[in-house]
Amino acid sequence: PDAKQTKEEAKANGREPYILPMPPPNVTGRLHMGHAIFVALQDVLARFHRMRGRPVLWLPGTDHAGIATQLQVEKALIAEGTTREEVGREEFLRRVWEYKEEQGGA
């Protein structure tokens, strides 16, 4: 609901909010056409619903790149003949931050 109406009032008058979560860029900071298409589609949806009179919130989201980054660091560890469990939490985190820096992290 917008600032002037409750959730119940929004439902009653047909002006329920349209909310889009927006994930942040990848840890590498390297954008590709998939990112552009995704943002363009979100923009179209947000404008469409706003033009139909609904309050719209295009909300920046939380990290979605952590799993992919972990996978890449774990692959590197396997290539070295070890695992994240064997190197321990502190060393693994150090390597994750190192990977981010090597990849030109955003």
C-alpha positions as CSV (number, residue, x, y, z in Angstrom):
1,P,0.0,0.0,0.0
2,D,1.1,3.6,-0.5
3,A,1.7,5.9,2.4
4,K,-1.9,7.1,2.4
5,Q,-3.8,3.8,2.6
6,T,-3.7,0.6,4.5
7,K,-3.4,-2.8,2.9
8,E,-7.1,-3.4,3.3
9,E,-8.0,-0.1,1.7
10,A,-5.6,-0.8,-1.2
11,K,-7.3,-4.2,-1.8
12,A,-10.8,-2.6,-1.5
13,N,-10.1,0.1,-4.1
14,G,-8.1,-2.1,-6.4
15,R,-4.8,-0.3,-6.0
16,E,-2.7,-3.1,-4.5
17,P,1.0,-2.3,-4.8
18,Y,3.1,-3.9,-7.5
19,I,6.5,-4.8,-6.0
20,L,9.6,-5.9,-8.0
21,P,12.8,-7.0,-6.2
22,M,15.9,-5.9,-8.0
23,P,19.1,-8.0,-7.4
24,P,22.4,-6.3,-7.2
25,P,25.2,-6.8,-9.8
26,N,27.3,-9.9,-9.7
27,V,30.4,-10.0,-7.5
28,T,32.6,-9.7,-10.6
29,G,30.9,-6.5,-11.6
30,R,30.9,-7.8,-15.2
31,L,27.5,-7.2,-16.8
32,H,26.2,-9.0,-19.8
33,M,23.1,-8.9,-22.1
34,G,21.2,-11.1,-19.7
35,H,21.4,-8.3,-17.1
36,A,20.2,-5.7,-19.6
37,I,17.3,-7.8,-20.7
38,F,16.3,-8.5,-17.1
39,V,16.3,-4.9,-16.1
40,A,14.5,-3.8,-19.3
41,L,11.7,-6.3,-18.5
42,Q,11.4,-5.1,-15.0
43,D,11.2,-1.5,-16.2
44,V,8.4,-2.4,-18.6
45,L,6.5,-4.2,-15.9
46,A,6.9,-1.3,-13.4
47,R,5.8,1.3,-16.0
48,F,2.8,-0.8,-17.1
49,H,1.5,-1.2,-13.6
50,R,2.1,2.4,-12.7
51,M,0.2,3.6,-15.8
52,R,-2.7,1.4,-14.7
53,G,-2.8,3.4,-11.4
54,R,-1.1,0.9,-9.0
55,P,1.6,2.1,-6.6
56,V,4.8,0.5,-7.7
57,L,7.9,-0.3,-5.7
58,W,11.1,-1.3,-7.6
59,L,13.1,-2.5,-4.6
60,P,16.8,-3.2,-4.6
61,G,17.4,-6.7,-3.4
62,T,20.1,-8.6,-1.5
63,D,23.1,-10.6,-2.7
64,H,22.4,-13.3,-5.2
65,A,26.0,-13.9,-6.3
66,G,27.3,-15.5,-3.1
67,I,26.5,-19.1,-4.2
68,A,28.1,-18.7,-7.6
69,T,31.2,-17.1,-6.0
70,Q,31.4,-19.9,-3.5
71,L,31.2,-22.5,-6.3
72,Q,34.1,-20.9,-8.2
73,V,36.3,-20.7,-5.1
74,E,35.5,-24.4,-4.2
75,K,36.4,-25.4,-7.8
76,A,39.8,-23.7,-7.3
77,L,40.3,-25.5,-4.0
78,I,39.4,-28.9,-5.6
79,A,42.0,-28.2,-8.3
80,E,44.5,-27.7,-5.5
81,G,43.5,-31.0,-4.0
82,T,41.7,-29.6,-1.0
83,T,38.2,-28.5,0.1
84,R,36.6,-25.6,2.0
85,E,36.1,-27.9,5.0
86,E,39.8,-28.7,5.0
87,V,41.1,-25.1,4.7
88,G,38.6,-23.9,7.4
89,R,36.3,-20.9,7.5
90,E,38.8,-18.1,7.9
91,E,41.0,-19.3,5.0
92,F,38.0,-19.9,2.8
93,L,36.7,-16.4,3.4
94,R,40.1,-15.0,2.7
95,R,40.1,-16.8,-0.6
96,V,36.5,-15.6,-1.5
97,W,37.6,-12.0,-0.9
98,E,40.7,-12.6,-3.0
99,Y,38.6,-14.1,-5.8
100,K,36.4,-11.0,-5.7
101,E,39.4,-8.7,-6.1
102,E,40.9,-10.8,-8.9
103,Q,37.7,-10.7,-10.8
104,G,37.4,-6.9,-10.5
105,G,34.6,-7.1,-7.9
106,A,32.1,-4.3,-7.8
